Amino acid sequence: MIIISKYLVPKNYIGLTIYPFVFLKNKELKSDSYLLNHENIHLQQQKELFWVFFFVWYFAEYLVLLIKYKNHNKAYKNISFEKEAYQNEGNLNYLLDRKKYSFTKYIM
């Protein structure tokens, strides 16, 4: 389910996924197929890890990467969940063939 809210999406981001919702900063983004694919990849990751464990893993990995890189953007872009989503957002058939826990191929 897509919800439009400029207040729920953090500054400098255009989308946020918290299963089962995809929050977008504005309604025009609903037509961005790559963004929606990116967020749908996150929905699948969250389903696999029962969203609570997804967020524990996500923030733990982010903290380790932040210590490693000492840079928020670099740490964020290297989180395994983000790497999988960014590298496959342009493949609109990705979720049809994706194997469970595919994000593990992108860990550090």
TIPARO-806059 format. One line per 10 residues: number of its first residue (from 1); their letters; for each residue x, y, z of N, C-alpha, C. Coordinates in steps of 0.001 Angstrom, whole numbers, plus 524288, in hexadecimal, padded with zeros to 5 digits. Atoms other than C-alpha are relative to their C-alpha. Example, Ala and Ser with C-alpha at 12.3 -4.5 7.8 and 13.67 -1.06 7.14 Angstrom:
<rs>
1> as> 8037A:7FB5A:80000:8300C:7EE6C:81E78:80384:804B0:80000 ~ 7FCCC:7FB5A:7FFC4:83566:7FBDC:81BE4:7FCFE:80442:802DA
</rs>
This chain:
<rs>
1> miiiskylvp> 8034C:7FB70:80000:80000:80000:80000:8037E:804D6:80000 ~ 7FCED:7FB32:8007D:8057C:80D2B:7FBFE:7FD43:8046D:802E4 ~ 801F9:7FB83:7FD16:803CC:818DA:804F5:8036D:804B3:7FE9A ~ 7FD31:7FB2F:80153:80788:826AC:800F4:8004B:80360:804E1 ~ 7FF4D:7FCAD:7FB64:80D54:82EA5:80C17:80577:8024B:80002 ~ 7FADC:7FD7E:7FFD5:8183A:8387F:80BA2:80223:80035:80590 ~ 7FE53:7FFB7:7FA8B:818B4:8380A:81A7F:80230:7FAD6:80211 ~ 7FE2F:80513:7FE1E:81B1F:8296B:81C38:80509:7FE30:7FD5F ~ 7FB38:8016A:802CD:82620:82870:81257:80458:803A7:801D6 ~ 7FBBB:7FCBA:7FDFB:83318:82D24:81807:80211:803E4:7FBFA
11> knyigltiyp> 7FD9B:7FBFC:8034B:8399E:83942:812B4:80430:7FD7B:7FC88 ~ 7FC3E:801E1:803E6:841FB:836AF:80690:7FEA7:7FAA1:7FDC6 ~ 801C2:804F7:8023B:83A4D:82A43:80355:7FACE:800F2:7FD51 ~ 804FE:7FF66:802B9:82EBE:82860:7FA41:7FC3D:7FB87:8012F ~ 8034B:80474:7FEB5:829BC:81B43:7FEFA:801F5:7FD23:804CB ~ 7FEC8:80308:7FB4D:82958:812A0:80AF0:7FC39:7FB6E:8002C ~ 80353:804A2:7FFB6:8242D:804D3:80C94:80018:7FDCA:80582 ~ 800C0:802B4:7FB04:81EF1:7FF4C:8193B:7FB6A:7FC57:7FF15 ~ 803E1:803E8:80184:817B9:7F2C7:81650:7FAF7:800B0:80310 ~ 80121:800CA:8058E:80D31:7F2D9:8111F:7FF55:80519:7FCF7
21> fvflknkelk> 800D3:7FAE3:8025D:80DD1:80151:80DC0:804D6:80205:7FD2E ~ 7FBFB:7FD08:802B3:815B2:80919:803F8:7FE61:805B3:8007E ~ 80103:7FA6F:7FF58:81653:81774:8079E:8031A:802F5:7FBE2 ~ 7FD73:7FCD1:803F7:81954:82103:7FCB4:7FF49:805BB:8015F ~ 8000A:7FA6F:7FEA2:81C7D:82F66:7FE19:7FBC1:80306:7FD21 ~ 80425:7FD50:802E1:812E7:833A9:7F371:7FD71:7FC44:7FC20 ~ 8031A:8038A:80341:8088E:82DC4:7EA80:8025E:7FF05:7FA9B ~ 7FD8A:800C2:80516:81092:82FA3:7DE13:803A7:7FB40:7FFFE ~ 7FC5B:80467:7FF99:819F5:82527:7E2F6:7FD57:7FAB7:7FF10 ~ 802D6:804DE:800F7:80F3F:81ADC:7E155:800C9:7FDFF:7FA77
31> sdsyllnhen> 7FF2E:8019F:8056F:8128C:81A9B:7D2D8:805B2:7FE8A:7FEE4 ~ 7FA78:80160:800A4:82129:81806:7D505:8009D:7FA1B:800D1 ~ 7FFDF:805B7:7FFA3:821F7:8097E:7D1EB:804FD:7FDF7:80290 ~ 7FB22:801C4:7FD89:8303C:8085E:7D62B:7FFCB:800CA:805EB ~ 80094:7FF00:7FA65:82D73:80E96:7E361:7FC54:7FC00:8026E ~ 803B1:803D1:7FDDA:821B4:805C4:7E577:80263:7FA8E:80021 ~ 7FD5D:8050F:7FFFA:829C6:7F9ED:7E1AB:803EC:7FFB8:8047F ~ 7FC47:7FFA4:7FBA8:8345A:7FE30:7EB50:7FD26:7FF0C:80531 ~ 802EC:8008A:7FB18:82A3F:7FF63:7F62B:7FD73:7FAA5:80075 ~ 80231:80549:7FFD7:823D1:7F278:7F26E:80420:7FBED:80157
41> ihlqqqkelf> 7FBB9:80379:7FE64:83106:7EBD2:7F3CB:8008F:80040:805EC ~ 7FFCC:7FF83:7FA46:83175:7F14A:801A5:7FB5E:7FD45:80298 ~ 80484:802CA:7FDCD:823B7:7EC04:80418:8011B:7FA2C:8004A ~ 7FEC2:80591:80014:82861:7DE84:8002B:80414:7FEAB:80429 ~ 7FBFC:800DB:7FBFE:83475:7DF91:808D4:7FD85:8000B:80573 ~ 80284:7FF89:7FADE:82BF5:7E3BB:81447:7FC77:7FB5B:8011C ~ 8033F:804AD:7FF42:8228E:7D865:81232:80366:7FB56:8017F ~ 7FC82:8046B:7FEF1:82DE6:7CED6:8123B:80216:80014:80592 ~ 7FD9A:7FF82:7FAD2:83359:7D409:81F00:7FC1B:801BE:8042E ~ 803F0:7FE40:7FC3C:82671:7D72A:825C1:8016D:80572:801EC
51> wvfffvwyfa> 7FE21:7FAA5:7FFFB:82854:7E5D4:824F5:8030C:801B9:804C5 ~ 7FD0D:7FE68:7FB52:82D33:7E729:83315:805C5:7FE8F:7FF67 ~ 7FA94:801BD:800AF:83970:7DF31:8302B:802A4:802E3:7FB79 ~ 7FDE7:7FCEB:8044D:83B11:7E687:82361:8024B:80516:80218 ~ 7FE35:7FAEF:7FE19:83C2A:7F375:82A93:80479:7FF84:803EB ~ 7FB95:800EA:7FC76:84516:7EDFC:83533:804EE:7FF1F:7FCC6 ~ 7FB87:80129:8036B:84E21:7E88C:82AA9:8019B:804E3:7FCFF ~ 7FF00:7FB52:80318:84CE6:7F4F1:82267:80330:803F4:80323 ~ 7FD54:7FC00:7FCE6:85101:7FE20:82D5F:80530:7FE0D:80236 ~ 7FB01:80227:7FE35:85B8B:7F504:83299:8040C:80047:7FB9F
61> eylvllikyk> 7FC64:7FFC7:80470:86192:7F405:8251F:8017A:805AE:7FECB ~ 7FEEC:7FA75:800DF:8604D:802BE:8235C:80411:80204:803E8 ~ 7FC4C:7FE22:7FC05:86784:8054A:83039:8057F:7FDF7:7FF0A ~ 7FAD8:80240:80138:87296:7FC0C:82CA4:8026C:802D3:7FB59 ~ 7FE07:7FD5A:804B1:873CF:8027B:81F47:8013A:805BC:8010F ~ 7FEEC:7FA8F:7FEA2:8732B:81015:82522:8053F:8006E:802CC ~ 7FAE8:8001E:7FD61:87EAB:80CB9:82DEA:8044F:7FF0C:7FBED ~ 7FC25:80150:80401:885C2:806E1:82244:80116:8049D:7FC61 ~ 7FF55:7FBEA:803F6:88365:8120F:818A8:8000E:8058E:8022C ~ 8005E:7FAC2:7FDA2:8810B:81D87:821F3:7FD29:803DC:7FC6E
71> nhnkayknis> 802FD:7FCDF:803B4:87753:82280:817E6:7FA86:7FDAB:7FF81 ~ 80566:801F7:8001A:86873:8215B:8187E:7FE77:7FDD8:7FAB0 ~ 801B2:801A7:80538:8661C:8208E:809D6:802A1:7FAFD:7FE3E ~ 7FD25:804B8:80190:8709F:8166E:80783:7FE25:7FB46:80332 ~ 801FA:8043C:7FCB0:86BDE:80E4C:8130D:7FAA2:7FE43:7FE1A ~ 8054F:80128:801D1:85DB7:80F25:80E65:80012:7FCF8:7FADD ~ 7FFD7:8027E:8052E:860F4:80B62:80051:80260:7FA87:8002D ~ 7FD84:80522:7FF9A:868BA:7FF89:80515:7FD22:7FC2E:80385 ~ 8034B:803B2:7FD15:85E1C:7F988:80D90:7FE2B:7FBE0:7FC19 ~ 80142:80437:803AC:85B62:7EC4C:80763:7FA87:80085:7FDAE
81> fekeayqneg> 80555:7FF5B:801EC:84CC4:7EF05:8063D:7FFB8:8044F:7FBDE ~ 7FFF8:7FBAA:803C3:84F55:7FBE4:7FF42:802FE:7FE88:7FB11 ~ 7FCFA:8019B:80494:859AE:7F60F:7F664:7FCB3:7FC92:7FC6F ~ 8035C:80354:80336:8503C:7EB93:7F1E5:7FBCD:80344:7FD44 ~ 8043F:7FCE2:80238:84542:7F56D:7EFD5:801FA:803BA:7FBC1 ~ 7FDEF:7FC59:803EB:84D8E:7FF91:7E8B7:801F6:7FD2C:7FB21 ~ 7FDC4:802B6:80485:8546E:7F5AD:7E00A:7FBE3:7FD52:7FCA4 ~ 80403:802D3:802F0:847A1:7EF5D:7DBE4:7FB0A:80320:7FEFD ~ 804C1:7FCEE:800B1:83DCF:7FA7A:7DBC6:7FE9A:800BD:7FA3D ~ 800FE:7FF58:80591:83F42:7FBCA:7CD02:7FE12:7FB1A:7FD4D
91> nlnylldrkk> 801E7:804F6:8021E:83BC4:7ED7F:7CAD7:7FA80:7FF1E:80226 ~ 80563:8003C:7FE1B:82D01:7EDE6:7CBD6:7FDEC:7FA73:80097 ~ 8016E:8057D:7FF48:82C77:7DEFF:7CB56:80318:7FD6D:80467 ~ 7FC84:8022B:7FC0A:83641:7DD3D:7D65C:7FD1A:7FCC6:8041D ~ 802C3:802BF:7FBCD:82C54:7D939:7E09D:7FD83:7FAE3:7FE2D ~ 80230:804DC:80206:826E8:7CEA8:7D7B2:803E1:7FB80:8007D ~ 7FBED:80407:7FFEC:833E5:7C757:7D7BD:8034F:8000B:804F9 ~ 7FCC1:7FF59:7FB55:839B4:7CBD7:7E4AC:7FF63:7FB61:803B7 ~ 80010:80436:7FC1B:83D71:7C116:7EE1A:7FFBF:80266:80576 ~ 80052:7FE16:7FA9E:83AA9:7C27C:7FC9E:80566:80159:8021E
101> ysftkyim> 7FB47:7FE41:7FD4F:844EB:7C99B:80499:80462:80192:7FC3C ~ 7FC16:7FE5D:803E1:84BC1:7CEA9:7F856:8035C:80480:801E5 ~ 7FCF2:7FB99:7FDF0:85035:7DA91:80002:80525:7FE24:80271 ~ 7FB38:801E5:7FD6D:85A6C:7D1DC:8069B:804A6:7FFF7:7FC3B ~ 7FBBF:7FFCA:803DA:86249:7D1F8:7F9ED:802A6:80555:7FFF6 ~ 7FE0A:7FAA1:80021:8645C:7E08E:7FC29:80262:801C7:8052A ~ 7FDEC:7FE7F:7FAE1:86954:7E047:80A27:805B3:80186:7FF73 ~ 7FAD6:7FD96:7FFF1:87570:7E8DC:80BB1:80357:7FDB8:7FBD1
</rs>
